[in-house]
Amino acid sequence: MTPTLSLQQRSILLKMRDCDGTDDGELVYEHGVGYLGLDRVGGRTVFALLRFCAISLEPFSKIGEVERYRINETGRKLLEAKS
């Protein structure tokens, strides 16, 4: 069964996919708030994407409290399932 993405979750994954390989495609999370480029992303949305396994922690990216995430293959498949 494919999880149902909210419009916000889908929008975030689309931006991450479209900007993949650049800094704008990286979701930076710290103290309950995330940023994707200049856009603020709530902690609940970040955790929902993690529960769906749609984003992955970048290797060696955790410095102190800052975590960096990128879209992964599961996130791409979730986007394709809704196309």
C-alpha positions as CSV (number, residue, x, y, z in Angstrom):
1,M,0.0,0.0,0.0
2,T,1.4,3.4,-1.0
3,P,1.3,6.1,1.7
4,T,-0.7,9.2,0.8
5,L,1.4,12.4,0.8
6,S,-0.1,15.7,1.8
7,L,0.2,18.5,-0.6
8,Q,2.9,20.1,1.5
9,Q,4.9,16.8,1.7
10,R,4.6,16.3,-2.1
11,S,5.7,19.9,-2.7
12,I,8.7,19.4,-0.6
13,L,9.7,16.2,-2.3
14,L,9.2,17.8,-5.7
15,K,11.5,20.6,-4.8
16,M,14.1,18.2,-3.3
17,R,14.0,16.1,-6.5
18,D,14.1,19.1,-8.9
19,C,17.1,20.7,-7.0
20,D,18.9,17.4,-6.2
21,G,22.6,17.8,-6.3
22,T,22.4,21.4,-5.2
23,D,22.2,23.0,-1.8
24,D,18.6,23.9,-2.5
25,G,17.8,20.2,-2.6
26,E,19.0,19.6,0.9
27,L,16.6,19.8,3.8
28,V,18.4,21.2,6.9
29,Y,16.8,20.4,10.2
30,E,17.6,21.7,13.7
31,H,15.7,22.1,16.9
32,G,12.3,21.2,15.5
33,V,12.5,23.4,12.4
34,G,13.7,22.5,8.9
35,Y,14.7,24.6,5.9
36,L,14.6,23.7,2.3
37,G,16.4,26.5,0.6
38,L,14.7,29.6,2.0
39,D,11.4,27.7,2.8
40,R,10.6,26.8,6.3
41,V,9.5,23.2,6.9
42,G,7.8,22.2,10.2
43,G,9.2,19.3,12.3
44,R,6.0,17.3,11.8
45,T,6.5,17.3,8.1
46,V,10.1,16.3,8.4
47,F,9.1,13.4,10.7
48,A,6.3,12.3,8.3
49,L,8.8,12.2,5.4
50,L,11.1,10.1,7.6
51,R,8.3,7.7,8.5
52,F,7.5,7.3,4.8
53,C,11.3,6.6,4.3
54,A,11.2,9.3,1.6
55,I,14.3,11.2,2.8
56,S,17.6,10.0,4.1
57,L,20.2,11.5,6.4
58,E,23.2,12.6,4.5
59,P,26.3,10.6,5.5
60,F,28.6,12.5,7.8
61,S,26.2,15.4,7.9
62,K,25.2,15.5,11.5
63,I,27.2,18.3,13.1
64,G,25.9,19.0,16.6
65,E,22.2,19.4,16.4
66,V,22.0,20.0,12.6
67,E,20.8,17.2,10.4
68,R,20.8,17.3,6.6
69,Y,18.5,15.2,4.5
70,R,18.2,14.4,0.7
71,I,15.3,12.8,-1.2
72,N,16.0,9.1,-1.8
73,E,14.7,6.5,-4.2
74,T,11.6,5.8,-2.1
75,G,10.7,9.5,-2.2
76,R,11.1,9.5,-6.0
77,K,8.9,6.4,-6.3
78,L,6.2,8.1,-4.0
79,L,6.2,11.0,-6.4
80,E,5.9,8.8,-9.5
81,A,3.0,6.8,-7.8
82,K,0.9,10.1,-7.7
83,S,1.8,11.3,-11.2
